[in-house]
Structure formats: structure tokens, C-alpha cells
């Protein structure tokens, strides 16, 4: 991942802020419209499902790092955000899906 491990401590606060912004953005941008068109539970599941981000985000950030347009600390924060969103969101979605009542009607 090309992460300088000495940057992790300094990148944690920035990663937390980026994680919050990324999560809220996906919940509002994808989850809210879905909730308005379906149910709040479905909107939350869709919003949470959209939170994970990884390959394109990391490719762009790595390119920025190699071009000296992105600092080591910002790149490290981006990697931490990718790790967090790619692990925590699926866990949350699974929990919501397990709580969702099953449709008893079959097609």
C-alpha cells in the first residue's frame, strides 16, 4: 500500500474526519433518496452499502503522492479510510440485513 508506518499516528485524526465525511456523504447521497423512495431501513442499507471505497480512490491518491501533490500524511489517512470503510460498512450492512424482516411472499 506504500504507506509510511511512521505517518499512521499523525494521520489518525485526518482519517477519522475523512471517514466521517465519506460516510455521511454516502448516507445522504445514496441512502436518503433510497429511503424516500422505499423505506428508511432500505435507505440505510443502501447508504451503508455505498460507503466502502478502495481501488480507484487509492489509485488517485497514490498518483497524487508520486506527483508530490498529496502529502504522506494525507495518503496514509486515505489508506486508513479505505481499510475502515471496507471492513466496517459490510459488518454494519450484515447486521441490518439480519434484522430486516423476511418477505413471506414468493414470486
C-alpha positions in Angstrom: 0.0 0.0 0.0 3.1 2.3 0.0 2.3 3.5 3.5 4.9 5.1 5.7 4.1 3.4 9.0 5.6 6.4 10.9 2.8 8.5 9.5 -0.1 6.5 11.0 -0.2 8.3 14.3 -0.3 11.7 12.7 -2.9 10.6 10.1 -5.5 9.2 12.5 -7.3 12.4 13.2 -7.4 13.2 9.5 -8.5 9.7 8.7 -11.4 10.0 11.2 -12.5 13.2 9.6 -12.3 11.8 6.1 -14.2 8.6 7.3 -17.0 10.7 8.8 -17.3 12.9 5.7 -17.2 9.9 3.3 -19.8 8.0 5.4 -22.2 10.9 5.8 -21.8 11.8 2.1 -22.8 8.3 1.0 -25.7 8.1 3.5 -27.1 11.4 2.4 -26.3 11.0 -1.3 -27.4 7.4 -1.7 -29.3 6.4 1.4 -31.6 9.4 1.7 -33.1 9.2 -1.8 -33.5 5.4 -1.4 -35.2 5.9 2.0 -37.6 8.4 0.4 -38.5 6.0 -2.4 -38.7 2.8 -0.3 -38.3 2.5 3.5 -35.9 4.1 6.0 -34.4 0.7 6.7 -33.8 0.0 3.0 -32.3 3.5 2.5 -29.9 2.9 5.4 -28.9 -0.4 4.0 -28.2 1.1 0.6 -26.4 4.1 2.1 -24.2 1.9 4.2 -23.6 -0.4 1.2 -22.2 2.5 -0.8 -19.6 3.6 1.9 -16.8 1.2 1.1 -14.2 2.7 -1.2 -10.8 1.4 -2.3 -9.2 0.8 -5.6 -10.0 4.0 -7.6 -9.6 6.2 -4.5 -6.2 4.6 -3.7 -5.0 4.8 -7.3 -5.8 8.5 -7.5 -4.2 9.1 -4.1 -1.1 7.1 -5.0 -0.7 9.1 -8.2 -1.0 12.3 -6.2 1.6 11.0 -3.8 4.1 10.1 -6.6 3.5 13.6 -8.2 4.1 15.3 -4.8 0.5 16.7 -4.9 -0.5 14.7 -1.8 1.4 14.5 1.4 2.5 11.2 3.0 0.1 12.0 5.9 -2.9 12.5 3.6 -2.1 9.4 1.7 -1.8 7.4 4.9 -5.1 8.8 6.1 -6.7 7.8 2.8 -5.4 4.2 3.2 -6.8 4.1 6.7 -10.2 5.3 5.4 -10.2 2.6 2.8 -9.4 0.0 5.4 -12.1 1.3 7.7 -14.8 1.7 5.1 -14.1 -1.7 3.5 -14.3 -3.5 6.8 -16.8 -1.6 9.0 -19.6 -0.9 6.4 -20.1 -4.6 5.4 -20.3 -5.6 9.1 -23.0 -2.9 9.6 -24.9 -3.9 6.5 -24.9 -7.5 7.5 -26.3 -6.6 10.9 -29.1 -4.6 9.3 -29.9 -7.3 6.8 -30.1 -9.9 9.6 -32.6 -7.6 11.4 -34.7 -7.0 8.3 -38.0 -9.0 8.3 -38.0 -11.6 5.5 -40.6 -11.2 2.8 -43.0 -14.2 3.2 -44.4 -13.7 -0.4 -42.7 -15.6 -3.2 -42.7 -14.7 -6.8 
